[in-house]
Amino acid sequence: MTDHSTQNIAVFGLGSMGYGMAQSLLRAGHQVHGFDLLPEAMARFQAEGGAPGTLADIAPHLDAVVAVVLNAEQTASVLFGDQGVVPRLKDGAVVVSCATVPPQFAIDAEAELLDWMDEQTVNGETHTGTVLANLEGGEDGLLSLMQWASPGRWEVWEGRAFLYIENAIGSEAEDIHELYTEATWERVLQRLHGISEDEYAERVVMDWMDRRKALGETLEEAEDPKIVPTFEAHTRAAKALVHTVNRAVNDDDLVMVIGREHLEAAKWGHGEWNLTTFLKSH
């Protein structure tokens, strides 16, 4: 990609979500081709400014492909079918798939993409971040890629987060917002790195029991059938947090990015790993 301000993009699937994405790309100044099973959807999009052209003609010139189709079968057809777009793309083109697919499909799709990439001469200057950085709401795309490509994540109900984080940092959080600050997570990493999962899980569970007692709530399974499942859930979550921290600290190739469900993607991450900051640097 030589022109980083205007990209040549194809959006496959002009349903409610795909059409909105295609319109956003148009408003951002990109040349956008829209494809759909319904000819009227394609005609409507072209009437609103979408670029014309057959897939055979435009595919070799595309900088990016966005597949916003229904499922794994349709994704496979768009990308790798008899008329699939992937084999037609130029070196350095980016593919973004937005469909909900089974894990095995993602593995198979990655394998097919890697096989195709092995046959290409890749432009080392091309970076996925370049495409996302020039898109309105590119942070949302980056967050989706991160969630898909990440080796794992730790997530809990926000109400329970106080229990885990306060035990990790050794003090009470002033409010819910403190649970997400860079300073808080620096302390979490420092204090949990290297300790055993069992040790921390025991601390969490004992604190949970003390909190219930202070509220006058029972710990008897006969009186509350949720006691044992909750105990087990706290144990799993606590051990998972220690595992996540140790993996993030010990593996130089990994970075822990902190975020909050429903928080806009631009506010995920701290410092140089804030998603907006990261995209601007690329």
C-alpha positions in Angstrom: 0.0 0.0 0.0 1.5 3.2 -1.1 -1.2 5.7 -0.4 -1.9 5.6 3.4 -4.7 8.2 3.2 -7.0 6.4 0.8 -7.4 2.7 0.6 -9.1 0.4 -1.9 -11.4 -1.8 0.1 -14.0 -4.5 -0.6 -16.8 -5.2 1.9 -18.5 -8.6 1.4 -22.0 -8.7 3.0 -24.2 -5.6 2.8 -26.5 -6.5 5.6 -27.3 -4.1 8.5 -23.8 -4.3 9.9 -21.8 -4.7 6.7 -23.7 -1.8 5.0 -22.9 0.5 8.0 -19.3 -0.5 7.9 -19.1 0.2 4.2 -20.7 3.6 4.6 -18.3 4.5 7.4 -15.4 3.6 5.1 -16.9 5.8 2.3 -17.2 8.7 4.7 -13.6 8.3 5.7 -12.6 8.9 2.1 -11.8 5.4 0.9 -12.7 3.7 -2.3 -15.1 1.0 -1.3 -16.6 -1.9 -3.3 -19.7 -3.6 -1.9 -20.6 -7.2 -2.6 -23.8 -9.0 -1.6 -26.0 -11.9 -2.6 -28.8 -9.4 -3.3 -28.1 -7.3 -6.4 -30.4 -4.6 -5.1 -28.1 -4.1 -2.0 -25.1 -3.7 -4.3 -27.0 -1.3 -6.5 -28.1 0.8 -3.6 -24.6 1.0 -2.2 -23.2 2.1 -5.6 -25.9 4.7 -5.9 -24.6 6.1 -2.5 -21.1 6.3 -3.7 -19.8 2.8 -3.7 -17.2 1.9 -6.4 -18.3 -0.2 -9.3 -16.4 -3.2 -10.7 -16.4 -7.0 -10.8 -14.5 -9.0 -8.2 -12.2 -10.4 -10.9 -11.3 -6.8 -12.0 -10.8 -5.2 -8.7 -9.4 -8.0 -6.5 -5.8 -7.6 -7.6 -5.9 -3.9 -6.7 -7.5 -4.2 -3.2 -5.7 -3.1 -0.1 -8.1 -4.7 2.3 -11.1 -7.1 2.3 -13.7 -7.0 5.0 -16.0 -10.1 5.2 -19.2 -9.3 7.1 -21.2 -12.5 6.3 -23.3 -14.7 8.4 -21.3 -17.8 9.3 -18.2 -19.9 8.7 -19.5 -21.5 5.5 -20.1 -18.1 3.9 -16.8 -16.8 5.1 -15.0 -19.8 3.6 -16.8 -19.2 0.3 -15.9 -15.6 0.2 -12.3 -16.1 1.0 -11.4 -19.5 -0.4 -14.3 -20.7 -2.6 -14.2 -21.2 -6.3 -14.6 -17.5 -6.7 -12.7 -16.7 -3.5 -11.0 -13.4 -3.1 -7.8 -14.4 -1.2 -5.9 -16.1 -4.1 -6.5 -12.9 -6.2 -5.2 -10.4 -3.8 -1.9 -8.5 -4.2 1.0 -8.8 -1.8 0.4 -7.1 1.5 -3.4 -7.0 1.3 -5.3 -7.3 4.6 -8.2 -9.6 5.3 -10.6 -8.9 8.1 -13.3 -11.5 9.0 -16.2 -10.3 11.2 -18.4 -13.5 11.3 -18.9 -15.6 14.4 -17.2 -18.9 13.6 -16.2 -22.1 15.5 -12.6 -22.3 16.8 -11.8 -25.1 14.4 -12.8 -22.9 11.4 -10.5 -20.2 12.6 -7.7 -22.7 12.8 -8.4 -24.0 9.3 -8.8 -20.5 7.9 -5.4 -19.5 9.4 -3.8 -22.6 7.8 -5.2 -21.7 4.4 -4.1 -18.1 4.7 -0.6 -19.2 5.7 -0.4 -21.6 2.8 -1.4 -18.7 0.5 1.0 -16.3 2.1 3.9 -18.8 1.6 3.3 -18.5 -2.1 3.4 -14.7 -2.0 6.2 -12.1 -2.0 5.3 -10.1 1.1 6.0 -6.4 1.3 7.7 -6.0 4.6 6.7 -2.4 4.9 3.0 -3.2 5.0 1.4 -3.4 8.5 -2.2 -4.2 9.5 -2.0 -1.2 11.8 -1.6 1.0 8.7 -5.1 0.0 7.5 -6.7 0.3 10.9 -5.1 3.6 11.7 -6.7 5.2 8.6 -10.2 3.9 9.4 -12.7 5.7 11.5 -13.1 3.5 14.6 -9.9 1.5 13.7 -9.5 0.8 17.4 -12.6 -1.4 17.2 -11.0 -3.5 14.5 -7.8 -3.7 16.4 -9.7 -4.9 19.5 -11.5 -7.6 17.5 -8.1 -8.8 16.1 -6.6 -8.8 19.6 -9.5 -10.9 21.0 -9.3 -13.3 18.1 -5.5 -13.7 18.1 -4.8 -13.5 21.9 -3.6 -16.7 23.6 -6.1 -16.1 26.4 -7.8 -13.5 28.5 -8.9 -13.1 32.1 -12.4 -11.7 32.7 -14.8 -11.6 35.6 -18.0 -9.9 36.6 -17.3 -6.4 37.6 -18.8 -6.8 41.0 -16.4 -9.6 41.8 -13.4 -7.8 40.5 -13.1 -5.9 43.7 -12.5 -9.2 45.5 -9.7 -10.3 43.2 -8.0 -6.9 42.6 -8.1 -5.8 46.3 -6.6 -9.0 47.4 -3.9 -8.7 44.7 -2.9 -5.1 45.6 -3.4 -5.4 49.3 -5.7 -2.5 49.7 -9.2 -1.3 49.0 -10.1 0.3 45.7 -11.8 3.7 46.1 -14.2 3.0 43.3 -14.9 0.9 40.3 -12.7 3.1 38.0 -9.6 2.4 40.1 -9.8 -1.3 39.1 -8.8 -0.3 35.6 -6.0 2.2 36.2 -2.5 1.7 35.1 -1.2 2.1 38.6 -3.5 -0.6 39.9 -2.4 -3.1 37.3 1.3 -2.3 37.9 0.7 -3.3 41.5 -1.2 -6.4 40.5 1.6 -7.6 38.2 4.2 -6.8 40.9 2.5 -8.5 43.7 1.1 -11.6 41.9 4.1 -12.4 39.8 5.8 -15.5 41.0 3.3 -16.6 43.7 1.5 -19.9 43.5 -2.0 -20.1 42.1 -3.1 -22.1 45.2 -1.8 -19.5 47.6 -3.6 -16.6 46.0 -6.8 -18.6 45.5 -6.9 -19.5 49.2 -6.5 -15.8 50.0 -9.4 -14.8 47.8 -11.7 -17.5 49.1 -10.9 -16.7 52.7 -11.6 -13.1 52.1 -14.9 -13.9 50.3 -15.9 -16.0 53.3 -15.1 -13.2 55.7 -17.1 -10.7 53.6 -20.1 -13.0 53.7 -19.8 -13.4 57.5 -19.6 -9.6 57.9 -22.8 -9.2 55.9 -24.5 -11.9 58.0 -24.8 -14.3 55.1 -24.6 -18.0 55.5 -21.8 -20.3 54.4 -23.8 -23.5 54.8 -24.5 -25.3 51.6 -27.8 -26.7 53.0 -29.0 -23.1 53.4 -27.6 -21.7 50.2 -27.0 -24.2 47.3 -24.9 -21.6 45.5 -22.1 -21.7 48.1 -20.1 -24.5 46.6 -20.4 -23.3 42.9 -19.4 -19.8 44.0 -16.5 -21.2 46.0 -15.3 -23.1 42.9 -15.8 -20.1 40.6 -13.7 -17.9 42.9 -11.0 -20.5 43.0 -10.9 -20.9 39.2 -10.9 -17.1 38.6 -8.2 -16.5 41.2 -5.9 -19.2 39.8 -6.5 -17.9 36.3 -5.5 -14.4 37.2 -2.2 -15.6 38.6 -1.6 -17.7 35.5 -2.4 -14.7 33.3 -0.1 -12.4 35.2 2.8 -14.8 35.2 2.3 -15.5 31.5 2.3 -11.8 30.7 5.3 -11.0 32.7 7.4 -14.0 31.7 6.7 -14.0 28.0 8.5 -11.1 26.2 6.2 -11.6 23.2 3.0 -10.9 25.2 1.5 -7.6 26.4 -1.4 -7.4 28.9 -4.1 -4.9 27.7 -6.6 -3.9 30.3 -10.2 -2.9 29.3 -13.7 -2.9 30.4 -16.7 -4.5 28.7 -18.8 -1.9 26.8 -15.9 0.6 27.2 -15.1 2.2 23.8 -12.1 0.4 22.2 -10.1 3.7 22.1 -9.9 3.6 25.9 -8.5 0.1 26.1 -4.9 -0.3 27.2 -2.4 2.0 29.0 0.5 4.1 27.9 2.0 3.1 24.6 -0.4 0.1 24.5 -3.5 2.2 24.5 -5.2 1.2 21.3 -5.4 4.7 19.9 -1.8 5.5 20.8 -0.6 2.2 19.3 -2.4 2.8 16.0 -1.0 6.4 15.8 2.5 5.0 16.2 2.0 2.7 13.2 
